[in-house]
């Protein structure tokens, strides 16, 4: 760490799951050996993955004060946004409050969402998702009889779209409506294929039992009139309404390296490649799977490096991703575990009962949320969700292409 001092100054930029996990982990591992500054544009932390449940009154996003968190971990809280980094000076420039020096900087600023299709409801996980209520009203009033849920090509995280489809199907049935056609369209060969065959088959079963068609290995693109064309084949999408996820791009911070999509390249300890004492965790990095639990695991790896550099008795372990997916269905409460360790080993999967309602699993974040939420963090009603766990191979490279759902190309052999 640059310019060793008695209490190295760690600046954490961001107010999401990676930043919260890092602050809690570093406080636990290093204690008063470090001083922390948390830079975040928001006053509160929100667990945004719960947005998919809000239109159906199945759950809601709870907010927790970042000021209270900062007080708990002994950090200074600055309400601001990082606009540039000067690695040579070990300084970070903020939009409103000027420049801050650091001994170590952690960028946990997330990624940028881009609308994939203009003629679709784009579900971004922010407050604009209340627009989804309009679609549910149209279904109830019989103004809409068909809905397509489309995973766009590009970098994205498809699980929320399956939640929306499953909970929409349940909502429609609860209205006594049986003539609505629902379908999921995705570049994935099978539903949530990254989680492995048994998990994918389980999700496929959920879709089938809910009356939702699945069309895989299919890339949607907007035609000249804005309507969606499906590749391969080029036929038009036959649906009255379309719900899509956004594509994801990197933060593109001045002074910080980025790939062609703006994502920050990091090694397996979270160090930004080619920049001294700058780290990054979460969706803004080149790691291809954009998911909160993985962001927490990245943050834990960084916290261990920083704690050890400050003199704590910690042996830093590299980031070894374990993907845990929590799929809200509106009816079942189950846990589907599909470990996928190093190549060549045998794996099994089972469907288990699961009581924890958390949408993001973090070593420090989850207990913190349970402590704050008390009764609201109690077990979800049976039938509310399934959970999937995958231990990705240890040689799973940062920047791997597995979850990059690129547009269809004849050269890909499909």
C-alpha positions, 0 to 999 in steps of 0.5 A: 500500500502506498505511503505506509502510515499508522492508519492507512486511509481507505476510500470506498466509492459506492453505496451498493452491496459491494461497498457495504460488504467491504466496509463491514468486512474491513471493519471486522478484519482491520478494526481501527488499523485503518480509517475509512471514507465512504463516498456515496451519492445516496443517503440510503442503501437499498436492496434493489433485487427486491424490486421485482416483487413490488408490483405483485405486493410480494415484498418491498425494497427496504432502505437503511441509512448509510450514515448509520452504517458509517457510524457503525464502522467508524467511517466518514460518509461523504455524499458525492460521486467519483468523477475521476481518479489520479493514481499518480497522486493517489487522489480521487476527484468528486463531483461536488466536494473536490479532491480526496487523497487515499492510500487505497481506493476501492471502486464499488460504483456499479455499472450503467444501464442502457435501454435495449429496446425502445418499444419495451418496458425496461425493468431496471430495478429502480423506482421506475419499475412502478410502470409495471403496474400498468401492464398488470392493469392492462392484463386484468382489463383484457387490453393485453393478451400476450406478453414476451419477456426478452433477455437482450443480447450483450452483458446482462443478468437474466434472473430478474426476467424469469421472476417477472414472468413467473410472478406475472403468470401467477398474478394472471391466474389469480385474476381468473384469466386463462387466455394470456400467452406468456413467453421468455425469449433468451440467447441462453440455450436453456433457462438460466443455463449458467446454473447447470443442467439440473437447475436449468431443468428445474426452472424450465419445469417452473416455466412449463407449469406456469404456462410460460413458453421458452424460446432459447438460442434466440437474439432479439433486435429492433427492426426499422419500425422498432418491432423486434426481430428474432435471430436466427430466422428473422421472424417478427416477435408476435406479442402485444407487449414486451418486457426487457432487461437493460444491457449493462455497461461499465462506469468509465471513470476518468483515470481508470482503465476500462475495456471496450464496454467500460468495465474495469479490469481486475485480478483475483484479489480485486486489484485494478490492473496496471494501477497501484492501490486501486481496487474494484468490485461488483458490476463495474468490473470485467467479471462477466456475471453481474450479481450482488452475491458475487459482488460481496465475494469480490469485496471480501477478497479486497478487504482481506488484502487491505486488512493484511496490508494494515497489519491485521493477522489475515491471509488474503484469499483470492476471489473464488466465485460461488454463484447463488441465485434466488429466484422469486416465483410467487409460490414455492420456497425451495433451495436448488443447489448445483455445485460446479467446482473444478473441471473434471470433478463430479457434481450433484444437485438437489432441491432443498427447503430453504428458509432465508428470504435474502436476495443477496448473500454476503458474509457480512451484508446478510447478518447486518440486514437480518439484524436491522430488519428483524421480523421483516427478515423472517422466513418467507412463506413456503412456495415463495422462491427457489435458490440456486448455488453454483461454485464456478471453476477456480480457473474461471477467468476475470473477463470470461465470455460465458455470460456475454450474450452477444448478438447472433452471428452465423460464424458462431455455428448456431 
